[in-house]
Amino acid sequence: MNDSWVSGFSYDKFMGRWSNLVAQDFLSWLAIPPARIWLDVGCGTGSLTRLILETYQPKEIISIDSSSDFISYAQRSIPDRSVHFKVVWPNHWSWIRIPLMPLFLGLCLILFHNPTLQSWK
């Protein structure tokens, strides 16, 4: 059986339908003006990125996720020059230096690596 949480195609088929249902209302609620730089953290297969691109005429979208399979799928399905996909782990975000941009964590669960922590307790 294919694991829906690993393959970009399987994940998009499984979760993309739900992401697409809530994304439009979510973006309408935000009311971000056009020509902004967006950061989509935990972009997965690019559902929200695609909707931002189609609806808000962004200057640029930086979409990051820790899954190289999801990023690869998103890059193939959204071949737009204003969209930049990158595989990034949460503890390697130091390269992001864009002030005052919309930032989305969506349904992304972020676990920061801290070598000094010995346990979750």
C-alpha positions as CSV (number, residue, x, y, z in Angstrom):
1,M,0.0,0.0,0.0
2,N,1.2,3.5,-0.9
3,D,1.8,5.8,2.1
4,S,-0.2,9.0,1.5
5,W,2.1,10.9,3.8
6,V,5.3,10.3,1.8
7,S,4.6,10.6,-1.9
8,G,3.8,14.0,-3.3
9,F,1.2,12.6,-5.7
10,S,-0.5,10.4,-3.1
11,Y,-0.5,13.2,-0.5
12,D,-2.0,15.7,-2.9
13,K,-4.7,13.3,-3.9
14,F,-5.5,12.5,-0.3
15,M,-5.1,15.9,1.5
16,G,-5.2,18.3,-1.4
17,R,-8.9,18.2,-1.7
18,W,-9.3,19.3,1.9
19,S,-6.6,22.0,1.6
20,N,-8.4,23.4,-1.5
21,L,-11.7,23.6,0.4
22,V,-10.4,25.7,3.3
23,A,-7.7,27.7,1.5
24,Q,-10.0,30.1,-0.4
25,D,-11.9,31.1,2.8
26,F,-8.7,31.4,4.7
27,L,-7.1,33.7,2.1
28,S,-10.2,35.8,1.8
29,W,-10.2,36.3,5.6
30,L,-6.6,37.5,5.5
31,A,-7.3,40.2,2.8
32,I,-3.7,40.6,1.8
33,P,-3.2,43.2,-1.0
34,P,-1.5,42.3,-4.3
35,A,2.2,42.5,-5.1
36,R,3.4,41.2,-1.8
37,I,6.1,38.6,-1.0
38,W,4.6,35.6,0.7
39,L,6.2,32.8,2.7
40,D,4.3,29.5,2.8
41,V,5.8,27.4,5.6
42,G,4.9,23.7,5.4
43,C,3.7,24.2,1.8
44,G,3.3,20.5,1.2
45,T,2.4,19.9,-2.4
46,G,1.6,23.5,-3.0
47,S,-2.2,23.8,-2.7
48,L,-2.1,27.1,-0.8
49,T,0.8,28.4,-3.0
50,R,-1.2,27.7,-6.1
51,L,-4.2,29.6,-4.8
52,I,-2.1,32.6,-3.7
53,L,-0.6,32.7,-7.2
54,E,-3.9,32.5,-8.9
55,T,-5.7,34.9,-6.7
56,Y,-3.4,37.6,-5.2
57,Q,-0.9,38.5,-8.0
58,P,2.1,38.1,-5.6
59,K,5.4,39.7,-6.3
60,E,7.0,36.5,-5.1
61,I,6.1,33.3,-3.1
62,I,8.7,31.4,-1.1
63,S,7.3,28.0,-0.3
64,I,9.2,25.7,2.0
65,D,8.7,22.2,3.4
66,S,10.8,19.5,5.0
67,S,9.7,16.9,2.4
68,S,11.8,16.8,-0.8
69,D,9.1,14.6,-2.4
70,F,6.4,17.2,-1.7
71,I,8.6,20.1,-2.9
72,S,9.5,18.1,-6.1
73,Y,5.8,17.5,-6.8
74,A,4.9,21.2,-6.2
75,Q,7.7,22.4,-8.5
76,R,6.4,20.2,-11.3
77,S,2.8,21.3,-10.8
78,I,3.5,25.0,-10.3
79,P,6.2,26.1,-12.9
80,D,5.9,29.8,-12.3
81,R,9.0,32.0,-12.1
82,S,7.7,34.0,-9.1
83,V,7.4,30.9,-7.0
84,H,10.4,29.5,-5.3
85,F,10.3,26.1,-3.6
86,K,12.9,25.0,-1.1
87,V,13.4,22.0,1.1
88,V,14.1,23.5,4.6
89,W,14.0,22.0,8.0
90,P,12.7,24.2,10.8
91,N,16.1,24.5,12.5
92,H,17.7,25.8,9.2
93,W,15.5,28.9,8.6
94,S,18.3,31.4,9.0
95,W,18.4,32.1,5.3
96,I,15.0,33.7,5.4
97,R,15.5,37.4,5.8
98,I,12.3,39.1,4.4
99,P,10.7,41.6,6.8
100,L,6.9,42.1,7.1
101,M,5.6,39.3,4.9
102,P,2.5,37.2,5.3
103,L,3.7,34.0,7.0
104,F,1.7,30.8,7.0
105,L,2.2,27.7,9.0
106,G,-1.2,26.2,8.0
107,L,-1.4,22.7,9.3
108,C,2.3,22.4,9.6
109,L,3.6,20.8,12.8
110,I,7.0,22.1,13.5
111,L,9.5,20.3,15.8
112,F,12.6,22.4,16.4
113,H,15.7,20.4,17.0
114,N,17.3,21.3,20.3
115,P,20.3,19.0,21.2
116,T,20.3,20.3,24.8
117,L,16.8,18.7,25.5
118,Q,17.1,15.2,26.7
119,S,13.4,14.3,26.7
120,W,10.0,15.8,26.0
121,K,9.2,15.8,29.8
